[in-house]
Amino acid sequence: MGTLRLILSLIVFGSHTGMKVILPPSSWAVECFFAISGFYIAMILSETYNTRESVRVFYYNRFLRLFPIYWAVLSVSVCYYLATALITSSGPLYFIWTKLSAEGAIYAAASNLLLFGQDLSLFLGVDGRTFFTPDFQTVAQPMYQAMIVPPAWSLSLEMAFYFFAPLLARWESRKLIFLIMSSLALRALLVVQGLSNDPWSYRFFPCELAFFVAGMLSYQFSRSMAAKAILERSVWIAGTFAALTLLGSMTFPYGKNGLTDLGNGVWASLLLLLILALPAIFHLSKKAAWDRKLGELSYPIYLVHWLVLDIFNKIWRWPGKTPLTVVSVVVLSVGLKRFSERFETRRAALRGSIAAEKSPVTPP
């Protein structure tokens, strides 16, 4: 599924450039990421980290997967935004220094460093004090302006899911279905109450939990006998999903009116189709080394593209759609991937130690 993850990260990148091309909505791509994450996490918790002792190794591996690249991007971003604060009196560091109270600055510093709680910034405003707002677009100074790596809000949701994942991986399918339905019911209730706008639409964890858990349920189905016949048609299933997604991009714009909007309904249907197709897509690509290598670029592209766009758009005044921007993002992402390989060696060693513990001891 590496190619799919790369495509989704490029959709998010493309949506932020403002390019006038046919693209699915970035919010849809993010929720696809959530479902894929649920599938993968369910798989590794069932097949690798399936003992109480190995759960702590699971968390340490997740730490090595997320934080080295994030901290590398954060460090470069801090240097850049420190310069913009001193030269142009703008950027998140200038916002933290001049607009936030001591408590707000502590929250901003901690969430930027540790990732936890970054999604909460989308529900907060600032006017000398920090306050809750149901719509950050109506606030003169939303707290999210203090986030140094803006796309990282989704990682905060990801880590909230990791907290519950070891427990959820042991649940039966019917319990997972109940949790999905509860999460979707909450979403519907919020829409009825008029809360269908961003950030409620795809950044509120209790509602987004449905997509993580749906990915886990998709993995459970892939292990069943009924899935084997379906997996034999993997190429057709994956191809149908790709064709319908392209058709949806050309035909249905993403709507702004919650469950009542036709565009939203179409994209929700395509997201459901992706969740159903995940076992087939994984079966089709699991042995392809090139697919895995492409997928490893998705995370650094997702994180670093915002910084590159900000540099080109605000400092050099070059439009985000220029080929140089795309090349810069790809080159930096490859460099970040190479940087992370030293931590991948440690992750592989941890997985190997778990496998060795599970293997029977051969007597001398």
C-alpha angles and dihedrals in degrees: 000000000000094000091051091051091049091051091050092051089050090051089056090046092048093049091055093051092061091230114169096233135118107272135153113246115279091230089059090050091051092051089049086055089053092053092047089049090053090051094049096043092050089050097051093042090052098041106029114012097039100130130073091244093054096052092082088053088052090057093046090051091050088051091053090047097053113023108052093057092039093051091047091054090042092053094052090044092052090054092049096045091045087059093047090048092054097040106033103016091235142103134069096296091053089047092052092047098046108027109035132081119231091266092048092049091051090051092048093048094047096046093046091051100039101028091223113125099013090124089060090065088072090063096048136080132192131220101149087306132050117251140170119259127183091207120034090189089071094053122091092215114025116190093234087078086076092062110105096197101034099189089059092083088089090056088060089059089045092056092047086057091049089057091061098030100091089055095044092049088066095051123106119246094255091058091050090050090052090051091049092050091048091051092048091046089055090051091051091049091052091050091052088052090054097258100125096115129099123309094029092050097069112345103065107101100212089057096041091051087081091069095048091049092044088058089052090050090050089055091050089053091050089062094053126097091242090062095060096074091046093050089058086069094050096129092053093046094048091044092051091052092050093047094048092047091053091047090050091051091054096043113030124047116208108264131225100211103082120230093351095064118097093213091055090049092053093049092046088054091050090050089053089049090052091052090051091046096049095094090051094045091049092046090051096050107027095100097043110104092191090056091054092049092051090049091054089065094058096079098049091044090052092051104038102041094080093056092048092048091049092052094049096041102041106026105032094021091226114149116251093237094068116119090235090064092053092046091049092052092049094046092048090047092053089050091050090049091053089048091053094051092083088061092045088063089058092047091051090050091053092050089048092052090054091050090050091052090053095049116095115253113247112222117236 
